[in-house]
Amino acid sequence: MRKRLGQLLAIAAHLAAMGLIGTVAIALLITAVVVGIGGLFALGIGVLALALAALGVWWIAWFEEQRVASLLDLGVPERPMPRSQRTDWLRIPHTLLIQVTDRANLRSLLHFTIIGVLGIVTLWLIQLMVTGAAYGIASAVMSAETYVAPWFGLETGRGTAVGIGFAAMLIGAAGVYVMTLAHRSISPSLMVPSREAELTQRAESATQRRNEAMRAAEVERTRIERDLHDGVQPRLVSVGMTLGMARSKLASDPEAAAALIDEAHTSTKAAITELRQLARGIHPAVLSDRGLDAALSALAARSHIPVHLDVRLEGRCTPETEAAMYFAVAEALTNAAKHSEAQSCRVTIMRRPGGNIWARIEDDGSGGARRIPGGGIDGVANRVAAAGGTLSLTSPLGGPTTIEVSLPCAS
């Protein structure tokens, strides 16, 4: 009973606060939209206002989800800000657009607005309750011939005044109680995803991750085929031809045959080295044996440009997560060395709240990197998405190029 009473009082306090906060927040949001639309062509002021309005939708949604989850102990899922998967210059505008089209954000905004209206009513009811109590108590202790009710301006006797005051107090208290019940009944339906919606979202997410995994596998298969066709295969063909020439000269010119055999031996060792590098590109053994930190250290040591590596991880993650993160960093370093004319690169990897690991790879090159279907960055992005993560690319002309990767780390 005491716990229930405490929760009702907490809900009433939240409603009263939301009557003030909600009114101000919605007014600011509407003002930003109006100013943004009105000043859209006035030196970009409108664009800034609309951007702030889009971010305001996310901030309100986040605030409302956190408030309801802590107040009513509901299973409101924690979620990061929805972000665009684009890697070009439209990534930020698209992310802002997503904030005002995301269903969860809109549901939270609707809930915030409804609770704000209930909060305004609650404030009026609290005022009625306090005024009624004060009027009733004052009428009971004062000795006057007539009493003027504050709501009607009517003169009444002492008994009637006391009755009106305490009736107003009870009506206000009952109204506040009804508002708390309304809050408790509205919040679960709006803030907690239904089982059907949750299953639908999981199915859509699983389908998307499967498609991304298939695309990543196709890109990886094409890369392996290209490396075999352009590197190892011609070298092995050359070894076969050299050995054939050595065999034909073995009886007539043993010294030339021996030289050809030595050449074939050298080419064979080079082919083995290339096969080892290819195998390392498929999945390095050190990654499985010693983890992400050691694998990235070896990768940075082999890099053609200096790499400052800062890895702050404790424990291991799933093999899929470690592999996706490793190849994201490997592809970023390869691109920096081949295409950006970078002089150095910085890689930072750490854990973040919510069970994710986050990486930022930044080089000081010329920039201009883009995600091209079938390219290396596209393959890495598909692989990251298949592991349940996100990849963002920022690479303006002139640099720098920055890649950020976030992956779930279920160890």
ABEGO torsion letter per residue (X at the ends): XAAAAAAAAAAAAAAAAAAAAAAAAAAAAAAAAAAAAAAAABGGAAAAAAAAAAAAAAAAAAAAAAAAAAAAGBBBBBBBBBBBABABAAAAAAAAAAAAABAAAAAAAAAAAAAAAAAAAAAAAAAAAAAAAAAAAAAAABBBABBBBAAAGBBBBAAAAAAAAAAAAAAAAAAAAAAAAAAAAAAAAAABBBAAAAAAAAAAAAAAAAAAAAAAAAAAAAAAAAAAAAAAAAAAAAAAAAAAAAAAAAAABAAAAAAAAAAAAAAAAAAAAAAAAAAAAABBAAAAAAEAAAAAAAAAAABABBBBBBBBBBEBBBAAAAAAAAAAAAAAAAAAAAAAGBABBBBBBBBBBGGBBBBBBBBABAEGBBBBBGBAAAAAAAAAAAAGBBBBBBBBBGOBBBBBBBBBBBX
